[in-house]
Amino acid sequence: MNRKKWSGLINWLKYLPLLLCLLSIVLFFCSRDNLSIESLLNYSPESPLLAVGMLLLLSASKSLSVFFPMMVLQIVGGHLFSVLVALLVNTLGMVIILTLPYWIGRFSGSDTVAKLLIKYPKLDAAVKTQQNNCFFVCFFLRVISILPGDIVSMYFGATRTPFWLYLWASSLGTMPGVITSTLMGSALNEPGSPLFLGSVFLTLFLSLSSLLLHRCHKKKLDK
């Protein structure tokens, strides 16, 4: 195969991950009734290893579907396992969810970003500013939780943010939500217990705090 044909094949392959994302979105909307907390608990295998495999596979699928909430999987994990095991499983699932969209963006979107940077110098300057503060930007966007997480991951991949720095900052920003969702799942059968009510309160507190941080940051940018 000559270089021209090989280059054309590579260009076509770059669209494959995005097509998988679109397919996952369609499948999600077709089967979303079966992806509730109750349904997933009913379908969960009795074997702990198989249940872990199911959650990790769903985490990989979630990272392609964009719309499916990560919190659902973490609550299921918190209910199926002890708190410590659930935290380990949910953390691994979180790493999968952060990693796959990043590499999809890096593989499929980097050429598009490069063309936009050439065409729009101001965008180039904005990306360079982000790269100089990429740890803070990665962490901040996870904490405020305003944008879809998978889209954020694809963006950082497309702009070639250093992977390990991105993963570390994003994990720190996402971890509070993982902990509260896991605790909520562990007390799912006791909705009136202090643990369940406390985890719900912490989840609401994190959501309101993220909105407040977003508004404060937006006002600062506007000034």
C-alpha angles and dihedrals in degrees: 000000000000123000094258094054091044091052090050091051091051090051091053092047090056089067093052097082090049090051089052088052091053091048091050091051091052091048090048094055091045094052104026091117088065094050099070121119091254094049094048091049090051092050095044114118118244091231110089092216092052090047090053090049091050093052093047092047090050089049090056090048091048091055088062099041097059094197102061108099116239089211092071092059092046092052090050090050091049090053097046099049141034114276095258095047091043091053090052093047094045092047090052089048089051090053090052091049091050095044107048098054090045092058092042089056092045093050100038106026108039095087091051091050091048091054092048091050090054092047097044114040092185090058088050090054091049092051091049089051089051091049091053089054100026097134091056093042093050091047095044096050090052093048096050092046092198099130126054105274096224092052090050090051092050090050093054090047092049091050089049096238107181104273101223093046090048092048094047095048094042092049091052091050094047100041098083089059091048091053096048093046091049092050090047090053093048090058096039093119091052105053091167096051121112090241094055095042091045092052091048090050092049091049091052090045092052091048094050091044091052091052091049092049090049092052093047092048092048091051090050091051091047090054 
